[in-house]
């Protein structure tokens, strides 16, 4: 003979659902923030390699195209020429990480 399930109190169930929902929202925000940081770091590194201390890159266009050709097959379209250019532009817009963090909060 199986035991009959006890009914769950609605308040208790609501609290449990809120814990789950809040955790899911926080997880999405954390992932989004990590992606923003990743693109910022990619932009910084691309900018550093391109510019090497100069105002204009000597071979920036070729660098991004070559990098995209290496990354895109393994990591997907989020690492194509256009996204890498956006990452570089993003870093140039927010070259100081603490400023970026302030803007995101």
C-alpha positions in Angstrom: 0.0 0.0 0.0 1.4 3.5 -0.9 1.2 6.4 1.4 -1.1 9.2 0.4 0.7 12.5 -0.5 0.2 15.3 1.9 -1.1 18.5 0.3 1.6 21.2 0.1 0.8 24.5 1.8 0.4 27.2 -0.9 2.6 29.7 1.0 5.4 27.1 1.3 5.1 26.2 -2.4 5.1 29.9 -3.4 8.3 30.5 -1.4 10.0 27.5 -3.0 9.0 28.7 -6.5 10.3 32.2 -5.7 13.7 30.7 -4.6 13.9 28.8 -7.9 12.8 31.8 -10.0 15.2 34.2 -8.3 18.1 31.8 -8.8 17.3 31.4 -12.4 17.2 35.2 -12.9 20.5 35.6 -11.1 22.0 32.8 -13.2 21.0 34.6 -16.4 22.4 37.9 -15.2 25.6 36.2 -14.2 26.0 34.6 -17.6 25.2 37.9 -19.3 27.8 39.7 -17.2 30.4 37.0 -18.0 29.7 37.4 -21.7 30.1 41.1 -21.5 33.4 40.7 -19.7 34.6 38.2 -22.2 33.8 40.5 -25.2 35.5 43.4 -23.3 38.7 41.3 -22.7 38.6 40.1 -26.4 38.4 43.7 -27.5 41.2 44.8 -25.2 43.5 42.0 -26.4 42.7 42.6 -30.1 43.2 46.4 -29.6 46.6 45.8 -27.9 47.8 43.5 -30.6 46.6 45.7 -33.4 47.7 49.1 -32.1 50.8 48.1 -30.2 50.8 51.6 -28.7 49.8 53.4 -31.9 46.7 55.4 -32.6 45.9 53.6 -35.8 46.4 49.9 -36.5 48.8 48.9 -39.3 47.3 45.5 -39.9 44.0 45.5 -37.8 41.7 44.5 -40.6 43.8 41.5 -41.5 44.3 40.5 -37.8 40.5 40.4 -37.2 39.8 38.5 -40.4 42.5 35.9 -39.6 41.4 35.6 -36.0 37.7 35.1 -37.0 38.8 32.4 -39.5 40.5 30.5 -36.7 37.8 31.1 -34.0 34.5 30.8 -35.9 34.7 27.1 -36.9 35.4 26.1 -33.3 33.2 28.7 -31.4 30.5 29.7 -33.9 29.3 32.9 -35.4 29.6 34.9 -32.2 33.3 35.1 -33.0 33.1 36.2 -36.6 34.6 39.4 -38.1 31.7 41.6 -37.2 31.5 40.5 -33.6 35.3 40.8 -33.1 35.2 44.3 -34.6 32.3 45.1 -32.1 34.4 43.7 -29.3 37.3 46.0 -30.2 35.0 49.0 -30.5 33.4 48.1 -27.1 36.8 48.1 -25.5 37.7 51.4 -27.1 34.4 52.9 -25.8 35.0 51.6 -22.3 38.8 51.2 -21.9 38.6 51.2 -18.1 37.0 48.1 -16.6 35.7 49.8 -13.5 33.8 52.3 -15.7 32.2 49.4 -17.6 31.2 47.7 -14.4 29.6 51.0 -13.2 27.7 51.3 -16.4 26.4 47.7 -16.2 25.2 48.1 -12.6 
